[in-house]
Amino acid sequence: MSFAKSNPARLYAVFVAALALVAHYVPSLPVALVLALAAAVLGVGETVQRVEDRKTAEALAQPAPAEDDGQADAQLALPFEVDGE
């Protein structure tokens, strides 16, 4: 369940792709059912978009990581020498 909460867009994409395949390969489905499912997919897509927007807003509300004392630069030192440095 935590995967569903953290990745709703991925699950939505898989569901929509599977639904499109079923609609294509099962031509005997009633048109009304296909249209109802299309409307439901649009509604679920809006919900997924709002969840993703909320996650983005929460991430942007977090304070930026504090600057360190240059130790990160020392950890990222190149394994070879660069001319002029």
Secondary structure in CASP SS format (residue, H / E / C, confidence):
PFRMAT SS
TARGET T0000
AUTHOR 0000-0000-0000
METHOD secondary structure of the structure
MODEL  1
M C 1.00
S H 1.00
F H 1.00
A H 1.00
K H 1.00
S H 1.00
N C 1.00
P H 1.00
A H 1.00
R H 1.00
L H 1.00
Y H 1.00
A H 1.00
V H 1.00
F H 1.00
V H 1.00
A H 1.00
A H 1.00
L H 1.00
A H 1.00
L H 1.00
V H 1.00
A H 1.00
H H 1.00
Y H 1.00
V C 1.00
P C 1.00
S C 1.00
L C 1.00
P C 1.00
V H 1.00
A H 1.00
L H 1.00
V H 1.00
L H 1.00
A H 1.00
L H 1.00
A H 1.00
A H 1.00
A H 1.00
V H 1.00
L H 1.00
G H 1.00
V H 1.00
G H 1.00
E H 1.00
T H 1.00
V H 1.00
Q H 1.00
R H 1.00
V H 1.00
E H 1.00
D H 1.00
R H 1.00
K H 1.00
T H 1.00
A H 1.00
E H 1.00
A H 1.00
L H 1.00
A H 1.00
Q C 1.00
P C 1.00
A C 1.00
P C 1.00
A C 1.00
E C 1.00
D C 1.00
D C 1.00
G C 1.00
Q H 1.00
A H 1.00
D H 1.00
A H 1.00
Q H 1.00
L C 1.00
A C 1.00
L C 1.00
P C 1.00
F C 1.00
E C 1.00
V C 1.00
D C 1.00
G C 1.00
E C 1.00
END
